[in-house]
Amino acid sequence: MSKYLKPEDAEGWICHRCKVPLVMQPAKIEYLGNAFPVDLPKCPKCGLVFIPEKLALGKMAEVEQSLEDK
């Protein structure tokens, strides 16, 4: 389970392509050759991942900056 998102963060989101609700599932996020497993809202049919704005502008931005500074 991701410590950055809760299961309810996936509630109410629907995959535009498949028209099915997103569910929290493991996803691999990669940046500058580094990979991080994170539970994110994901379409169970096509695998499209939704990254909520609060995560993209918060923790993900911090990690990106940290990797760039190395």
N, C-alpha and C positions, 0 to 999 in steps of 0.2 A: 504494500500500500504506500502510496506517495504521502510524504509528510507535508507536501505543499498544497494538495487538493483533497477535498473530501468527496465521497461518492455522490453527494447531492449536487456537486458542481457540474455533474453530467446531466442532471435532470432537466428536462424541458428542451434539450437540444436534439434536433433531428438532422440526419444526413440529407443534404439537398439532393444528392444523386440517387440514393436508395430509398429515401422516405421511411427510414427506420430510426428509432431512438438510439442515441449514442450511449455507450456503457463504459464504465471505467475498466480499462485493460492495460496491460504493460505495453509500453512503447519504448523504442530505443532512439534517443536524441543524440545526434552527432554534431560536433563543432570543432573545427581545426584538428581533426584526427582523434578527438576524444569522444567516447561514447558513454552515455549515462542512461540507465534504465529508470523510467518514470511511469507511474500509472497516470494515464490521461484519458479524457473522453474520446472514444474511438468507435467508428462504425463497425458493428460485428459482421457486416456483409462485405464491404469493400475495403475496410481497413483504414479509411481516411481518419486522420487524427486531428482533433480540435485542441488548439493551445489557447486557453483563456488569456485575455488581456492582462489580468493581474499577475499571471505567471510570466508571460512574455516580457513585460516591462519591469518586473520585480526580480525574482530569483534568477531567471534565465539571463537577464541583462547583467546581473552581478557576476555570474559564472563566465559569461562571454568576456567581460572586461578582465577578469582574473586570468583567463587563458591568454588573452591578447598581451597582457602585461608580462608574461613569462618570457 
